[in-house]
Amino acid sequence: MIIKDKILIKALSLVFFVFLINLIAIIFHFYFIFWWFDLIMHFLGGFFVVLLALWFYFLSGYVKLKFNASVLAIISVSLLVVFIIGLLWEVLELVIRTSNLSTPQEVLDIFSDLLLDLMGGFFSGLYFWNQYKKI
């Protein structure tokens, strides 16, 4: 199996894992019992979103690139993608009223969520770069 297929399989496996953990967390109220659980999920969400986006952009063949991607290009795409998706997620939470901006703690929660999304995306970009240079 070639490396680009392995990256896709790992990304899709992570999507399934995060979905399963999220389902368990909702059923057993982990988000309310463990204050830090949300942070882990944002990190993992940022990681898998970026891994899928990088695979699509650099390896799928749908985007025709005329250059080999540098680590700077991969990290730039990673951070841009995860920031846009994370910001849209936080706006969605505001719209469906699971969050609001009425207290400083809620504003801090939004910023920490975005920071963990970005950290997950950054480490996903580094992982992808490590695999990409083997191709």
Backbone as ProteinMPNN parsed JSONL, in Angstrom:
{"seq_chain_A": "MIIKDKILIKALSLVFFVFLINLIAIIFHFYFIFWWFDLIMHFLGGFFVVLLALWFYFLSGYVKLKFNASVLAIISVSLLVVFIIGLLWEVLELVIRTSNLSTPQEVLDIFSDLLLDLMGGFFSGLYFWNQYKKI", "coords_chain_A": {"N_chain_A": [[0.851, -1.174, 0.0], [0.556, 2.199, -0.837], [1.993, 5.237, 0.484], [0.309, 7.521, 0.365], [-2.245, 6.407, 0.358], [-2.22, 5.196, 2.847], [-2.168, 7.436, 4.511], [-4.705, 8.524, 3.999], [-6.333, 6.431, 4.966], [-5.58, 6.456, 7.685], [-6.498, 9.022, 8.376], [-9.285, 8.795, 7.939], [-9.829, 6.753, 9.744], [-9.276, 8.09, 12.124], [-11.296, 10.013, 12.045], [-13.54, 8.351, 12.404], [-12.895, 7.325, 14.962], [-12.935, 9.699, 16.552], [-15.606, 10.416, 16.192], [-16.847, 8.207, 17.438], [-15.835, 8.399, 20.101], [-16.89, 10.906, 20.749], [-19.638, 10.345, 20.657], [-19.85, 8.502, 22.782], [-19.031, 10.22, 24.822], [-21.126, 12.07, 24.843], [-23.301, 10.452, 25.565], [-22.51, 9.571, 28.125], [-22.069, 11.955, 29.415], [-19.525, 13.194, 29.489], [-18.516, 15.684, 28.771], [-19.504, 17.383, 30.66], [-18.68, 16.274, 33.04], [-15.871, 16.062, 32.963], [-13.871, 18.735, 32.748], [-11.828, 19.195, 30.955], [-12.199, 17.595, 28.776], [-13.351, 18.574, 26.431], [-11.248, 20.029, 25.373], [-9.421, 18.088, 24.49], [-10.957, 16.911, 22.492], [-11.214, 19.035, 20.681], [-8.54, 19.333, 19.885], [-8.091, 16.809, 18.637], [-10.071, 16.979, 16.674], [-9.143, 19.171, 15.137], [-6.801, 17.982, 14.24], [-7.71, 15.764, 12.628], [-9.283, 17.075, 10.705], [-7.451, 18.692, 9.354], [-5.653, 16.739, 8.422], [-7.259, 15.324, 6.593], [-7.839, 17.46, 4.831], [-5.271, 18.155, 3.898], [-4.507, 15.765, 2.659], [-6.417, 15.729, 0.626], [-5.757, 18.102, -0.763], [-2.998, 17.891, -1.423], [-2.458, 15.198, -2.202], [-4.595, 13.777, -3.372], [-5.029, 14.113, -6.076], [-7.011, 15.613, -7.183], [-6.487, 18.299, -7.045], [-4.341, 19.995, -9.034], [-1.036, 20.224, -8.69], [1.941, 21.974, -9.382], [4.351, 21.771, -8.188], [6.573, 20.519, -5.661], [5.423, 20.205, -2.41], [6.418, 22.358, 0.177], [7.506, 22.373, 3.618], [6.647, 24.738, 4.741], [4.507, 25.474, 3.051], [2.743, 23.367, 3.579], [2.266, 23.641, 6.368], [1.169, 26.211, 6.356], [-1.205, 25.863, 4.824], [-2.401, 24.04, 6.548], [-2.849, 25.536, 8.96], [-4.49, 27.59, 8.007], [-6.763, 26.187, 7.019], [-7.672, 24.84, 9.373], [-8.194, 26.993, 11.033], [-10.289, 28.336, 9.714], [-12.314, 26.317, 9.64], [-12.549, 25.817, 12.422], [-13.375, 28.347, 13.347], [-15.829, 28.585, 12.008], [-17.146, 26.486, 13.289], [-17.31, 27.458, 15.926], [-18.943, 29.693, 15.503], [-21.24, 28.346, 14.67], [-21.875, 27.055, 17.105], [-22.549, 29.323, 18.591], [-24.777, 30.192, 17.164], [-26.626, 28.077, 17.485], [-26.99, 28.293, 20.093], [-25.564, 26.904, 22.113], [-23.575, 28.095, 23.269], [-22.603, 31.34, 24.363], [-21.749, 34.843, 24.43], [-21.809, 36.042, 26.92], [-20.333, 35.993, 29.277], [-16.965, 36.393, 30.564], [-15.704, 33.888, 30.783], [-16.905, 32.321, 28.832], [-16.062, 33.553, 26.499], [-13.337, 33.098, 26.774], [-13.419, 30.313, 26.569], [-14.082, 29.977, 23.866], [-11.78, 31.032, 22.636], [-9.854, 29.254, 23.664], [-10.773, 26.87, 22.546], [-10.354, 27.415, 19.798], [-7.57, 27.711, 19.844], [-6.747, 25.109, 20.567], [-7.762, 23.724, 18.352], [-6.078, 24.836, 16.385], [-3.585, 23.949, 17.336], [-3.884, 21.149, 17.07], [-4.175, 21.068, 14.276], [-1.686, 22.097, 13.485], [0.129, 20.117, 14.44], [-0.841, 18.001, 12.967], [-0.156, 18.886, 10.424], [2.652, 18.758, 10.643], [2.949, 15.991, 10.992], [1.882, 15.125, 8.533], [3.745, 16.309, 6.77], [6.036, 14.853, 7.453], [5.298, 12.31, 6.52], [4.758, 12.919, 3.842], [7.222, 13.65, 2.697], [8.349, 11.21, 2.287], [7.291, 10.184, 0.047]], "CA_chain_A": [[0.0, 0.0, 0.0], [1.388, 3.396, -0.924], [1.884, 6.122, 1.641], [-0.845, 8.425, 0.298], [-3.417, 5.638, 0.778], [-2.113, 5.014, 4.297], [-2.557, 8.702, 5.14], [-6.165, 8.614, 3.922], [-6.896, 5.435, 5.89], [-5.372, 6.962, 9.04], [-7.384, 10.17, 8.58], [-10.66, 8.306, 8.068], [-9.895, 6.022, 11.013], [-9.343, 9.098, 13.175], [-12.654, 10.573, 11.995], [-14.412, 7.368, 13.044], [-12.542, 7.291, 16.381], [-13.442, 10.925, 17.181], [-17.058, 10.293, 16.202], [-17.203, 7.224, 18.459], [-15.538, 8.986, 21.412], [-17.865, 11.974, 20.96], [-20.909, 9.696, 20.959], [-19.732, 7.99, 24.156], [-18.965, 11.383, 25.708], [-22.473, 12.637, 24.951], [-24.137, 9.502, 26.318], [-22.088, 9.508, 29.528], [-21.922, 13.333, 29.909], [-18.117, 13.488, 29.759], [-18.249, 17.113, 28.607], [-19.886, 18.048, 31.907], [-17.947, 15.654, 34.154], [-14.446, 16.369, 32.818], [-13.776, 20.061, 32.131], [-10.773, 19.191, 29.958], [-12.515, 16.672, 27.686], [-13.591, 19.403, 25.25], [-9.949, 20.425, 24.821], [-8.904, 16.927, 23.754], [-11.761, 16.724, 21.282], [-10.856, 20.086, 19.726], [-7.232, 18.984, 19.337], [-8.273, 15.695, 17.698], [-10.848, 17.487, 15.541], [-8.217, 19.935, 14.304], [-5.861, 17.043, 13.636], [-8.276, 14.994, 11.513], [-9.74, 17.986, 9.646], [-6.276, 19.082, 8.574], [-5.118, 15.567, 7.731], [-8.113, 15.111, 5.419], [-7.665, 18.577, 3.897], [-3.95, 18.042, 3.273], [-4.547, 14.64, 1.729], [-7.185, 16.157, -0.546], [-5.064, 19.16, -1.501], [-1.669, 17.527, -1.922], [-2.272, 13.816, -2.625], [-5.748, 13.122, -3.987], [-5.022, 14.242, -7.532], [-8.069, 16.538, -7.588], [-5.836, 19.599, -7.192], [-3.13, 19.787, -9.829], [0.074, 21.034, -8.223], [3.093, 21.938, -10.268], [5.538, 21.856, -7.356], [6.56, 19.701, -4.454], [5.04, 21.043, -1.281], [7.408, 22.581, 1.225], [6.935, 22.318, 4.959], [5.958, 26.016, 4.943], [3.229, 25.401, 2.349], [1.884, 22.419, 4.29], [1.852, 24.244, 7.637], [0.287, 27.34, 6.033], [-2.512, 25.302, 4.474], [-2.93, 23.435, 7.771], [-3.353, 26.548, 9.884], [-5.601, 28.29, 7.369], [-7.93, 25.295, 6.991], [-8.188, 24.567, 10.714], [-8.741, 28.23, 11.587], [-11.59, 28.582, 9.077], [-13.268, 25.313, 10.132], [-12.755, 26.062, 13.854], [-14.164, 29.56, 13.492], [-17.188, 28.244, 11.597], [-17.707, 25.647, 14.355], [-17.65, 28.324, 17.06], [-20.113, 30.47, 15.081], [-22.363, 27.408, 14.73], [-22.245, 26.918, 18.514], [-23.242, 30.553, 18.995], [-26.08, 30.243, 16.489], [-27.555, 27.109, 18.078], [-27.113, 28.692, 21.499], [-24.887, 26.089, 23.125], [-22.581, 28.999, 23.816], [-22.864, 32.75, 24.092], [-20.634, 35.688, 24.815], [-22.269, 36.862, 28.042], [-19.355, 36.031, 30.371], [-15.57, 36.256, 30.103], [-15.349, 32.472, 30.695], [-17.372, 31.796, 27.548], [-15.143, 34.094, 25.486], [-12.099, 32.331, 26.957], [-13.669, 28.975, 26.037], [-13.998, 30.059, 22.402], [-10.37, 31.188, 22.272], [-9.124, 28.008, 23.947], [-11.183, 25.902, 21.519], [-9.637, 27.738, 18.562], [-6.154, 27.423, 20.055], [-6.556, 23.649, 20.487], [-7.948, 23.378, 16.939], [-4.849, 25.212, 15.686], [-2.508, 23.045, 17.754], [-4.119, 19.877, 16.394], [-3.873, 21.268, 12.867], [-0.237, 22.253, 13.338], [0.778, 18.804, 14.595], [-1.249, 17.212, 11.81], [0.69, 19.346, 9.324], [3.984, 18.175, 10.829], [2.831, 14.555, 10.706], [1.707, 14.984, 7.093], [5.025, 16.612, 6.146], [6.914, 13.707, 7.694], [4.876, 11.238, 5.616], [4.812, 13.426, 2.464], [8.583, 13.645, 2.169], [8.699, 9.811, 1.978], [6.664, 9.821, -1.24]], "C_chain_A": [[0.899, 1.241, 0.0], [1.047, 4.366, 0.206], [0.656, 7.017, 1.564], [-2.143, 7.699, 0.657], [-3.41, 5.417, 2.286], [-2.538, 6.279, 5.04], [-4.07, 8.847, 5.122], [-6.818, 7.64, 4.891], [-6.742, 5.901, 7.337], [-6.308, 8.126, 9.335], [-8.83, 9.713, 8.775], [-10.855, 7.495, 9.342], [-10.007, 6.986, 12.185], [-10.715, 9.762, 13.212], [-13.623, 9.63, 12.711], [-14.168, 7.321, 14.553], [-13.102, 8.514, 17.118], [-14.962, 10.887, 17.245], [-17.514, 9.346, 17.315], [-16.976, 7.772, 19.869], [-16.539, 10.095, 21.732], [-19.233, 11.395, 21.331], [-20.917, 9.16, 22.391], [-19.747, 9.149, 25.155], [-20.334, 12.028, 25.899], [-23.357, 11.738, 25.808], [-23.806, 9.536, 27.81], [-21.752, 10.875, 30.128], [-20.479, 13.702, 30.252], [-17.808, 14.976, 29.66], [-18.599, 17.897, 29.87], [-19.1, 17.517, 33.099], [-16.477, 16.066, 34.141], [-14.292, 17.696, 32.07], [-12.805, 20.076, 30.955], [-11.11, 18.338, 28.73], [-12.724, 17.411, 26.364], [-12.275, 19.794, 24.581], [-9.338, 19.297, 23.982], [-9.65, 16.755, 22.431], [-11.463, 17.802, 20.24], [-9.494, 19.806, 19.096], [-7.376, 17.876, 18.286], [-9.073, 16.129, 16.473], [-9.976, 18.289, 14.591], [-7.25, 19.027, 13.565], [-6.496, 16.339, 12.442], [-8.774, 15.881, 10.385], [-8.565, 18.361, 8.747], [-5.704, 17.898, 7.807], [-5.939, 15.254, 6.476], [-7.914, 16.209, 4.378], [-6.327, 18.49, 3.176], [-3.903, 16.875, 2.291], [-5.267, 15.066, 0.445], [-6.382, 17.126, -1.401], [-3.771, 18.682, -2.151], [-1.583, 16.137, -2.552], [-3.411, 13.215, -3.435], [-5.703, 13.124, -5.516], [-6.114, 15.166, -8.043], [-7.531, 17.948, -7.789], [-4.517, 19.35, -7.906], [-2.048, 20.761, -9.377], [1.251, 20.886, -9.17], [4.401, 22.046, -9.488], [5.426, 20.836, -6.227], [6.296, 20.617, -3.281], [6.173, 21.149, -0.275], [6.717, 22.468, 2.579], [6.169, 23.613, 5.245], [4.588, 26.018, 4.266], [2.258, 24.492, 3.1], [1.385, 23.018, 5.6], [0.914, 25.417, 7.387], [-1.119, 26.862, 5.687], [-3.174, 24.718, 5.718], [-3.583, 24.474, 8.666], [-4.537, 27.315, 9.295], [-6.873, 27.446, 7.399], [-8.517, 25.125, 8.383], [-8.761, 25.839, 11.345], [-10.128, 28.51, 11.009], [-12.636, 27.607, 9.61], [-13.574, 25.54, 11.609], [-13.614, 27.288, 14.102], [-15.624, 29.314, 13.095], [-17.886, 27.396, 12.658], [-18.145, 26.511, 15.539], [-18.854, 29.213, 16.727], [-21.364, 29.592, 15.125], [-22.823, 27.216, 16.175], [-22.98, 28.154, 19.026], [-24.649, 30.613, 18.413], [-27.074, 29.279, 17.132], [-27.635, 27.249, 19.592], [-26.538, 27.699, 22.503], [-23.821, 26.93, 23.802], [-23.076, 30.418, 23.568], [-21.71, 33.561, 24.644], [-20.96, 36.535, 26.038], [-21.282, 36.914, 29.209], [-17.943, 35.91, 29.813], [-15.14, 34.791, 29.968], [-15.772, 31.883, 29.353], [-16.51, 32.31, 26.398], [-13.817, 33.342, 25.556], [-12.25, 30.919, 26.405], [-13.55, 28.963, 24.515], [-12.541, 30.168, 21.962], [-9.571, 29.921, 22.555], [-9.499, 26.919, 22.945], [-10.425, 26.144, 20.217], [-8.143, 27.442, 18.688], [-5.885, 25.923, 19.957], [-6.8, 23.142, 19.073], [-6.662, 23.65, 16.164], [-3.681, 24.307, 16.068], [-2.663, 21.677, 17.093], [-3.785, 19.96, 14.923], [-2.384, 21.391, 12.599], [0.477, 20.899, 13.427], [0.377, 17.847, 13.468], [-0.408, 17.587, 10.595], [2.097, 18.785, 9.423], [3.979, 16.679, 10.528], [2.737, 14.333, 9.192], [3.025, 15.249, 6.369], [5.991, 15.45, 6.283], [6.571, 12.548, 6.753], [5.057, 11.651, 4.153], [6.216, 13.353, 1.896], [9.086, 12.237, 1.857], [8.18, 9.38, 0.606], [7.62, 10.082, -2.381]], "O_chain_A": [[1.877, 1.315, 0.745], [-0.033, 4.315, 0.795], [0.013, 7.259, 2.585], [-3.054, 8.316, 1.207], [-4.459, 5.445, 2.929], [-3.193, 6.201, 6.079], [-4.662, 9.251, 6.122], [-7.775, 8.005, 5.574], [-7.671, 5.759, 8.133], [-6.858, 8.21, 10.433], [-9.519, 10.194, 9.675], [-11.924, 7.54, 9.951], [-10.748, 6.729, 13.134], [-11.239, 10.044, 14.29], [-14.432, 10.069, 13.528], [-15.117, 7.282, 15.335], [-13.683, 8.372, 18.194], [-15.547, 11.286, 18.253], [-18.456, 9.651, 18.047], [-17.837, 7.622, 20.735], [-16.988, 10.208, 22.873], [-19.904, 11.91, 22.225], [-21.889, 9.349, 23.123], [-20.393, 9.071, 26.2], [-20.662, 12.481, 26.996], [-24.079, 12.222, 26.68], [-24.703, 9.529, 28.653], [-21.207, 10.948, 31.229], [-20.24, 14.443, 31.205], [-16.943, 15.482, 30.375], [-18.039, 18.966, 30.111], [-18.881, 18.244, 34.068], [-15.906, 16.382, 35.185], [-14.562, 17.759, 30.871], [-12.952, 20.895, 30.048], [-10.372, 18.362, 27.745], [-12.322, 16.927, 25.306], [-12.203, 19.878, 23.355], [-8.805, 19.536, 22.898], [-9.048, 16.489, 21.391], [-11.459, 17.517, 19.042], [-9.314, 20.02, 17.897], [-6.848, 17.992, 17.18], [-8.785, 15.694, 15.358], [-10.056, 18.113, 13.375], [-6.919, 19.271, 12.405], [-5.909, 16.309, 11.361], [-8.701, 15.49, 9.221], [-8.682, 18.346, 7.522], [-5.309, 18.048, 6.651], [-5.377, 14.953, 5.423], [-7.829, 15.927, 3.183], [-6.257, 18.727, 1.97], [-3.322, 16.99, 1.212], [-4.801, 14.806, -0.664], [-6.331, 16.987, -2.623], [-3.483, 19.028, -3.297], [-0.699, 15.913, -3.379], [-3.2, 12.22, -4.129], [-6.27, 12.244, -6.165], [-6.139, 15.476, -9.234], [-8.055, 18.706, -8.605], [-3.679, 18.584, -7.432], [-2.125, 21.961, -9.64], [1.518, 19.803, -9.69], [5.441, 22.373, -10.059], [4.341, 20.363, -5.89], [6.889, 21.691, -3.178], [6.806, 20.154, 0.076], [5.489, 22.468, 2.663], [5.143, 23.581, 5.925], [3.614, 26.507, 4.839], [1.08, 24.819, 3.237], [0.198, 22.914, 5.911], [-0.046, 25.602, 8.135], [-2.106, 27.393, 6.196], [-4.377, 24.884, 5.917], [-4.731, 24.315, 9.08], [-5.48, 27.649, 10.012], [-7.94, 27.941, 7.764], [-9.729, 25.25, 8.562], [-9.718, 25.764, 12.116], [-11.042, 28.882, 11.745], [-13.73, 28.024, 9.991], [-14.734, 25.466, 12.015], [-14.485, 27.273, 14.971], [-16.542, 29.78, 13.769], [-19.081, 27.566, 12.902], [-19.23, 26.313, 16.087], [-19.696, 29.455, 17.592], [-22.423, 30.039, 15.564], [-24.024, 27.213, 16.447], [-23.926, 28.039, 19.805], [-25.593, 31.032, 19.084], [-28.242, 29.626, 17.307], [-28.258, 26.439, 20.278], [-26.991, 27.661, 23.647], [-23.234, 26.512, 24.8], [-23.877, 30.657, 22.664], [-20.795, 33.013, 25.258], [-20.435, 37.64, 26.177], [-21.388, 37.802, 30.055], [-17.747, 35.386, 28.716], [-14.297, 34.476, 29.127], [-15.071, 31.037, 28.798], [-16.258, 31.586, 25.435], [-13.241, 32.99, 24.526], [-11.305, 30.381, 25.829], [-12.976, 28.036, 23.944], [-12.114, 29.484, 21.032], [-8.701, 29.552, 21.766], [-8.645, 26.132, 22.537], [-9.915, 25.206, 19.604], [-7.523, 26.971, 17.735], [-4.907, 25.508, 19.334], [-6.115, 22.221, 18.628], [-6.206, 22.812, 15.387], [-2.876, 23.94, 15.213], [-1.684, 21.108, 16.61], [-3.182, 19.041, 14.368], [-1.875, 20.86, 11.612], [1.323, 20.578, 12.592], [1.162, 16.989, 13.065], [0.005, 16.719, 9.826], [2.68, 18.382, 8.416], [4.895, 16.164, 9.886], [3.419, 13.471, 8.637], [3.39, 14.506, 5.457], [6.687, 15.102, 5.329], [7.471, 11.88, 6.245], [5.459, 10.838, 3.321], [6.386, 13.024, 0.722], [10.136, 12.081, 1.232], [8.581, 8.343, 0.075], [7.279, 9.841, -3.539]]}, "name": "protein", "num_of_chains": 1, "seq": "MIIKDKILIKALSLVFFVFLINLIAIIFHFYFIFWWFDLIMHFLGGFFVVLLALWFYFLSGYVKLKFNASVLAIISVSLLVVFIIGLLWEVLELVIRTSNLSTPQEVLDIFSDLLLDLMGGFFSGLYFWNQYKKI"}
